[in-house]
Amino acid sequence: MEISTRDVGDVTVVDISGSLDTHTSGAASDRMGDIIGSTEKMLLNLENLEFLSSAGLRVFLRAAKQQKGSGGAIKACNATGVVKEVMEISGFGSLLELHDSEGDALASF
């Protein structure tokens, strides 16, 4: 699992790749906490996320609560395959606004 960031205007795009599971969720949660403290608008780009477990969902849940609690906004884009299915089945669409493309997500802020 890798997490990198880039700024697009006033939005911090968080690119997540690999697997977000029990083995990687601790480091991912720590990294997301660091990012949350530095931005008001966060977009999770899940284009290269290949696997998402319940531990990974908890990372997203914690990040969303922290970001919204600090008055910020968090959205997600480019979820595909099993990652999109897991997020939809678990109801994460009500917690994180899910967009099909990065462009659409950026325009929605």
C-alpha positions in Angstrom: 0.0 0.0 0.0 1.3 3.4 -0.9 -0.2 6.8 -0.2 1.0 10.0 -1.9 -0.5 13.5 -2.1 -0.6 16.2 -4.6 -2.4 19.6 -4.7 -4.9 20.5 -7.4 -5.9 24.0 -6.6 -7.0 24.1 -3.0 -7.8 20.4 -2.9 -5.3 17.8 -1.6 -5.6 14.7 -3.7 -4.6 11.5 -1.8 -3.6 8.8 -4.2 -3.9 5.3 -2.6 -2.6 2.2 -4.3 -2.2 -1.4 -3.5 -4.1 -3.2 -0.7 -5.7 -1.5 2.3 -6.2 -4.3 4.8 -5.4 -5.4 8.3 -1.6 -5.4 7.5 -1.5 -1.8 6.1 -4.4 -0.1 7.9 -2.3 1.1 10.9 0.2 2.9 8.7 -2.5 4.2 6.4 -4.5 5.6 9.4 -1.4 7.4 10.7 -0.6 8.9 7.2 -4.2 10.0 6.7 -4.2 11.7 10.1 -1.1 13.7 9.1 -2.8 14.8 5.9 -6.1 15.8 7.5 -4.2 18.3 9.7 -2.9 20.1 6.7 -5.9 20.5 4.3 -9.6 21.6 4.3 -10.5 19.8 1.1 -9.4 16.2 0.6 -10.1 13.9 -2.4 -9.3 10.2 -2.1 -8.2 8.9 -5.5 -8.8 5.1 -5.4 -7.9 4.4 -9.0 -5.0 2.2 -8.1 -6.5 0.7 -4.9 -6.7 -3.0 -5.7 -8.2 -4.4 -2.4 -10.2 -2.9 0.5 -11.0 -4.9 3.6 -13.1 -3.9 6.7 -9.9 -2.6 8.3 -9.5 -0.3 5.3 -13.1 0.9 5.6 -12.3 1.8 9.2 -9.4 4.0 7.9 -11.8 5.8 5.6 -14.4 6.1 8.4 -11.9 7.6 10.8 -10.6 10.0 8.2 -14.1 11.2 7.2 -15.0 11.8 10.8 -11.8 13.7 11.5 -12.0 15.7 8.3 -15.7 16.7 8.8 -15.1 17.3 12.5 -12.5 19.9 11.7 -14.9 21.6 9.3 -13.3 20.1 6.2 -14.7 18.1 3.3 -13.7 14.7 2.1 -14.7 12.9 -1.1 -13.6 9.9 -3.1 -13.2 9.1 -6.8 -12.2 6.4 -9.3 -13.2 3.4 -7.2 -13.5 0.3 -9.4 -14.1 -3.4 -9.2 -14.2 -5.0 -5.8 -13.2 -1.7 -4.1 -16.3 0.1 -5.5 -18.5 -2.9 -4.7 -17.3 -3.0 -1.0 -17.8 0.7 -0.6 -21.3 0.6 -2.1 -22.4 -2.5 -0.2 -21.1 -1.1 3.1 -23.0 2.2 2.6 -19.9 4.4 2.3 -21.7 6.5 -0.3 -23.6 8.2 2.5 -20.4 9.0 4.3 -18.1 9.8 1.4 -19.4 11.3 -1.8 -18.2 8.9 -4.5 -17.4 10.2 -8.0 -16.6 8.3 -11.1 -13.7 10.6 -12.1 -11.3 12.9 -10.5 -12.5 15.8 -12.6 -16.1 15.4 -11.5 -15.0 15.1 -7.9 -12.8 18.2 -8.0 -15.6 20.2 -9.6 -18.0 19.2 -6.8 -16.0 21.0 -4.1 
